[in-house]
């Protein structure tokens, strides 16, 4: 089949259909979300401002505060919409970091330009915005459900093994499209003429037609690597402009976070000395940006003199100390890598750097493995928050698919989602080794 019809945009979610009606249908529409959000999180705090004004050192301009909270709510809603287009993004928890970032930006603007505002009103607005959009995301996750009609050719039927959507296989080229979100087609497969006409008719009737490979990526957050072509590599090239912008952001965030991280590192270092003795830091050669090696710096989590010849770390690895297990769970052992960030060897977000021996082994076993070095490695990353640390070859292949998805969709919004997922990881200890 030679034609290509309406491929899914890489930063746009597949369409959803409603599973419920009534007031739920009303609540999940964006314009009503914004209207109710402004009423609940902007107008209500303004009305309640008078009894709350005693919390302020002085009463600021009500109009400026009203405008500021409205901007913060609209900005937070935009952040939520942008990060929920990615797999796993439609999670109520992410309302908190989205609105925390939005309100922080507005307050920083007010602070630097010395604009008076009501702190109590901003605080109440933030709390109400988080609660309201937490409810909205819960409703969206329950109400929306994707349903696809799959054409029985090529790789398209394999989509039915994926979770996160409902699938039906078209029995004939005249199958009805009513009630389906879109048509799932392997556009590289050979199909009879009547089936090709069905695809063309669906596109003419404004029914979205998705290539099965793109649809699988949008649902799994992974890019298949078994049959990458030259065109695939072209689509995987990250934006050089955003990479330069993010490098500046890495430096700024590291400098701002330095006092806080230094205090945590100091406490952890003292705990290592008191409980285990021996060296505080662990250094190891890793493969990083553009395949160059560098020395990663971490807090020591294994017993002194532990055999490091074993490249893999298991969940119950006897080499890990009790304190080290806790530090690994909370990712505290990774904090000294801010030195690597300042040196330009790492970023806050990116594929995790592997030990030289392990990286060479992966490269000999997995096609295109070295391509992950096209961006700086990170303290956290898309694979880390979705899969955790892995050791086996099969799991490493899946990890590389996550890395390729990250490189292909590299953006501020995906980075923000990774930050939010990392907070969840720190709390739950997901993927710790």
SVG drawing of the C-alpha trace seen along z (x, -y; Angstrom):
<svg xmlns="http://www.w3.org/2000/svg" viewBox="-27 -48 65 59">
<polyline fill="none" stroke="black" stroke-width="0.4" points="0.0,0.0 1.6,-3.3 -0.6,-6.0 -0.2,-7.4 -3.2,-8.8 -3.4,-11.1 -0.6,-9.7 -0.9,-10.4 1.0,-13.6 3.8,-12.7 2.7,-15.1 -1.0,-14.6 -3.0,-11.9 -5.3,-9.6 -8.9,-10.6 -11.0,-9.4 -14.7,-8.5 -17.0,-8.9 -18.0,-5.8 -20.5,-7.7 -23.0,-10.5 -24.7,-13.0 -22.7,-15.4 -19.5,-13.5 -19.7,-14.3 -20.1,-18.0 -17.2,-17.9 -14.6,-16.5 -15.0,-19.2 -12.0,-21.6 -14.0,-24.9 -16.2,-23.9 -13.1,-22.7 -11.5,-26.2 -14.8,-28.0 -15.4,-26.0 -11.7,-26.1 -11.7,-29.9 -14.9,-30.1 -13.7,-27.7 -10.0,-28.6 -10.1,-32.4 -13.5,-33.9 -14.1,-31.9 -10.7,-32.9 -11.4,-36.5 -14.8,-36.4 -13.2,-34.8 -10.3,-37.2 -11.6,-39.5 -11.7,-37.0 -8.3,-35.7 -6.6,-39.0 -5.3,-38.8 -2.8,-36.2 -1.1,-38.9 1.4,-41.4 -0.6,-44.0 -3.6,-43.9 -2.5,-44.0 -4.3,-45.1 -7.3,-42.8 -7.4,-43.3 -3.7,-42.3 -4.1,-39.2 -7.3,-38.3 -5.4,-38.6 -2.4,-36.7 -4.4,-33.7 -6.4,-33.6 -3.2,-33.5 -1.8,-30.8 -4.9,-28.6 -5.0,-28.9 -1.2,-28.2 -1.6,-25.2 -4.5,-23.8 -2.3,-24.2 0.5,-22.3 -1.9,-19.5 -3.2,-19.2 0.3,-19.1 1.7,-16.4 -1.4,-14.2 -0.9,-13.5 1.9,-11.1 1.4,-7.5 0.8,-7.4 0.2,-11.1 -3.5,-11.0 -2.9,-10.5 -4.6,-12.7 -1.4,-13.0 0.2,-15.2 -2.2,-18.0 0.0,-18.9 3.3,-19.5 1.6,-21.1 -0.1,-23.8 2.9,-24.1 5.0,-25.1 2.4,-27.4 1.8,-29.3 5.5,-29.4 6.1,-31.1 3.4,-33.7 4.6,-34.4 8.2,-34.7 7.0,-37.3 5.2,-39.3 8.3,-39.1 10.8,-40.3 8.6,-43.1 7.7,-44.0 3.9,-43.6 1.8,-43.5 -0.4,-40.4 -2.3,-38.5 -0.3,-35.5 -3.4,-34.0 -5.5,-34.4 -2.8,-32.8 -2.4,-29.9 -6.2,-29.2 -6.4,-29.5 -3.6,-27.0 -5.2,-24.5 -8.6,-24.7 -7.0,-24.5 -5.2,-21.3 -8.3,-19.7 -10.5,-20.6 -8.2,-19.4 -7.4,-16.3 -11.1,-15.5 -11.1,-16.3 -8.3,-14.0 -9.9,-11.2 -13.1,-11.7 -11.3,-11.8 -9.4,-8.6 -12.7,-6.8 -14.9,-8.4 -12.6,-8.4 -11.9,-5.1 -10.2,-4.6 -11.8,-2.2 -10.2,-1.3 -11.3,0.7 -8.3,2.7 -7.8,3.8 -6.6,7.5 -3.5,6.9 0.2,6.7 1.2,5.9 -2.1,4.1 -3.7,7.1 -0.8,7.3 -2.2,4.0 -4.9,6.1 -2.3,7.3 -1.9,3.8 -3.7,2.5 -5.2,-1.0 -7.8,-0.7 -10.6,1.4 -10.0,3.2 -12.2,4.8 -11.1,6.4 -13.0,5.4 -14.6,8.5 -15.3,6.9 -14.4,3.7 -17.9,2.4 -17.7,2.6 -19.4,-0.2 -17.1,-2.9 -19.8,-4.1 -18.6,-4.2 -14.9,-3.9 -12.3,-6.5 -10.2,-5.7 -9.1,-3.2 -5.9,-1.3 -4.0,-0.2 -0.6,1.1 0.1,-1.3 3.0,0.8 1.0,3.9 -0.5,5.1 -4.3,4.9 -7.0,5.7 -8.4,2.7 -11.7,2.8 -9.9,2.4 -7.8,-0.5 -11.1,-2.2 -12.4,-1.7 -9.3,-3.5 -9.8,-6.3 -13.5,-6.6 -12.7,-6.8 -10.3,-9.6 -12.8,-11.5 -15.4,-11.1 -12.9,-12.7 -12.4,-9.4 -8.8,-9.4 -6.6,-6.8 -3.5,-5.7 -0.5,-3.7 -0.3,-0.8 3.4,-1.5 2.6,-5.1 -0.4,-4.0 1.6,-1.4 4.2,-4.1 1.5,-6.5 0.0,-3.8 3.2,-2.2 5.7,-5.1 8.2,-2.9 9.7,-2.9 10.3,0.4 13.9,0.8 13.9,4.1 13.3,2.5 14.6,-1.0 15.2,-2.6 17.0,-5.8 13.7,-7.7 13.2,-6.4 16.5,-7.8 15.7,-11.1 12.5,-11.3 14.6,-10.4 16.8,-13.4 16.2,-15.7 15.8,-19.4 19.2,-21.0 17.6,-24.3 15.8,-22.6 19.0,-20.8 20.8,-24.1 17.9,-25.6 17.8,-22.6 21.6,-22.8 21.1,-26.3 18.2,-25.0 20.4,-22.2 23.0,-24.7 20.5,-27.1 18.5,-24.4 21.7,-22.8 23.0,-26.1 19.6,-26.8 19.4,-23.3 23.0,-23.2 22.4,-24.3 19.5,-21.8 21.3,-18.9 24.5,-19.6 22.7,-19.4 21.2,-16.1 24.5,-14.7 26.2,-15.9 23.7,-14.1 23.9,-10.9 27.7,-11.1 27.7,-11.3 25.3,-8.4 27.6,-6.3 30.6,-7.0 28.8,-6.3 27.1,-3.1 29.6,-1.6 32.8,-3.5 35.0,-3.5 34.7,-5.6 31.7,-7.9 31.6,-8.2 31.5,-5.6 33.2,-6.4 32.7,-4.4 33.5,-4.8 30.3,-5.2 29.5,-5.7 27.8,-9.1 27.2,-11.8 28.3,-10.9 29.8,-7.6 32.5,-9.3 33.4,-7.8 33.3,-9.8 33.5,-9.1 30.1,-9.1 30.0,-10.1 27.5,-8.5 27.2,-7.9 28.4,-4.5 25.6,-2.0 27.5,1.3 29.8,2.8 33.4,1.7 35.4,4.0 32.3,5.4 33.0,7.4 32.1,5.0 32.8,7.5 29.1,8.4 27.7,5.8 24.0,6.5 22.4,5.5 19.5,7.6 16.7,6.4 18.1,8.5 21.8,8.0 23.8,8.9 26.4,6.3 24.0,3.5 24.0,2.2 20.8,1.5 21.5,-2.2 22.4,-1.9 19.1,-0.1 17.2,-3.1 19.3,-5.6 18.7,-3.7 15.0,-3.6 14.8,-7.3 17.5,-8.0 19.6,-9.9 22.7,-8.1 22.3,-9.8 22.6,-13.4 26.4,-13.8 25.9,-13.6 25.1,-17.3 28.9,-17.6 28.6,-15.6 25.8,-18.0 28.0,-21.1 30.8,-19.5 28.5,-19.0 28.7,-15.2 25.1,-14.6 21.7,-16.2 19.0,-16.1 16.8,-14.1 18.0,-11.6 18.9,-7.9 20.7,-6.4 24.4,-6.0 25.7,-2.4 29.0,-1.0 31.5,-0.7 31.6,3.1 27.8,3.4 27.4,0.8 29.7,2.7 27.9,5.9 24.5,4.3 25.9,2.8 27.1,6.2 23.7,7.7 21.1,5.0 20.9,3.2 21.2,-0.6 22.0,-0.6 24.7,-3.3 22.2,-5.7 20.9,-6.4 24.2,-8.4 22.9,-11.2 21.7,-13.0 23.3,-13.5 22.6,-10.8 20.4,-11.8 19.9,-11.3 16.4,-10.2 14.7,-9.4 11.7,-8.1 12.9,-4.4 13.8,-4.8 10.3,-6.1 8.4,-3.5 10.6,-0.4 13.1,-1.0 16.6,0.4 17.1,3.5 19.8,6.1 18.5,8.9 18.9,8.5 15.2,8.7 14.5,5.9 17.4,3.9 15.9,4.0 12.6,2.7 14.6,0.0 16.2,-1.1 12.7,-1.3 11.8,-3.8 15.0,-5.7 14.3,-6.0 10.7,-7.2 12.2,-9.9 14.7,-11.0 12.0,-11.1 9.5,-13.1 12.1,-15.2 10.3,-18.3 9.7,-20.4 6.4,-18.7 7.8,-15.2 10.6,-16.4 7.9,-17.8 6.1,-14.5 9.3,-12.7 9.9,-15.0 6.4,-14.3 6.9,-10.6 10.2,-10.8 8.5,-12.3 6.2,-9.3 9.3,-7.0 11.0,-8.6 7.9,-8.1 7.2,-4.5 10.7,-3.3 9.6,-1.9 12.5,-0.3 15.1,-0.6 18.0,1.9"/>
</svg>
